[in-house]
Amino acid sequence: MTPDSLPQPDPLPVPSPDTVPGEIPTHQRRVRYAGKHPRRFAEKYKEKAPEQYAEDVARIIASGKTLAGSHRSILVPEILETLEPQPGQTLVDCTLGFGGHAREILARLGTDGRLVGFDCDPVELPKTTERLRQAGWSESQFIPVRSNFAGLGASLASLGIQSVDGILADLGVSSMQLDDPARGFTYKDDGPLDLRMNPTKGLSAAQWLARATPKQLATALRNNADEPMAEALSDAVVAALQTQPITRTREFARLLHELYRGRRWTQDKAEGDARIRRVFQALRIEVNDEFGVLDALLRQVPACLKPGGRVAILTFHSGEDRRVKHAFAEGERLGLYTIVSDSVRRPGPEELRSNPRSAPAKLRWAIRSSTGAADQ
């Protein structure tokens, strides 16, 4: 995908049908809102302008939904309690996203503190940076870095930062990416079969599938989604793609439905939908090398933390959680961490009700030991 094909803004309101061709329109009619609950992302203009439609927005939030084009941060109080950000400290948000966690952390760091925010998404990073600038955070207080967190140590060094007081990594996919069909993260709406966090780098999911062997696809489905029929499904998918290449999300979902039903691997549509979500998850993890990037972060965290510094990692997948748990346990065994969480923190009933997308979240944390890390 080229920069010119990145997701574009929603279309402007259409001119009035009374406008004479060639004449400058004197009035533009707003696109009609498609009922109380429009399904298409492009039609949800009320949700994208909450300051103008406060009543509608309040109703949407109260129903436990996330506004189109936004994101609701998860376990915010628990993360703040874990990291304990203090005025004047330097912290890192490895996964800036919509900036919800960042805003709360910045408020506690004060005017002399610093937050470095990493995000590899060229579409969302400028938007979030602008929101934080408009909220009053200066270039010295908030430092955006367009990169994933695999290069955490090198990026901090380039900024003249040797070590920090706290590190946060929220590994969930932002709602802005999930909800926008142009990003190709979901089968529920038609869009390009992309799934990349950075749509200008690497292979899209469609390109990866076109090149994958049955063994490569089976490995991805088994390791990234625990697909029980990984080998048989991979053989069928690769064979189908050799006959008819697929580049759209709905096309791929339709193929998966046909394979699951035709081979009686699913009992009903609900089970089929759940397994298709896991296939999309497996492809997303693969094309973004999410496990490799996480492993790189976990190796660097101890060296990037000051003595007594804290790290909090929010996972949404068993493969992520296992990696974090094992890395923290190994760090404690080696004396890199003095304390690690012996259990996970999860969203409570109220957060689950107000934000159902928080359900898979698991928070683990660790505290750097007082030896082995140089002061900044």
Protein Blocks (a to p, Z undefined) as FASTA:
>chain_A
ZZklgccddddddddfkbcghiacfbdcddddehjbdfblklmmmlmmmmlmmmlmmmmm
mnopacehiacdehklmmmmmnopaehiacddfblmnommmmmmmmmnommbccddddfb
fklmmmmmmmmmmnopafklpccddddfklmmmmmmmnopabdfbdcddfbdcfklmmmm
klopafkbgcddekpablmgcjdfklmmmmpcfklmmmmmmmmnopaklmmmmmmmmmmm
mmmccfbfklmmmmmmmmmmmnopafblklmmmmmmmmmmmmmmmmnommmmmmmmmmmm
mmmpcehiacddddfbfklmmmmmmmmmmmmmnopafbdcfbdcdddfklmmmmmmlmmp
ccddddddfehiacZZ
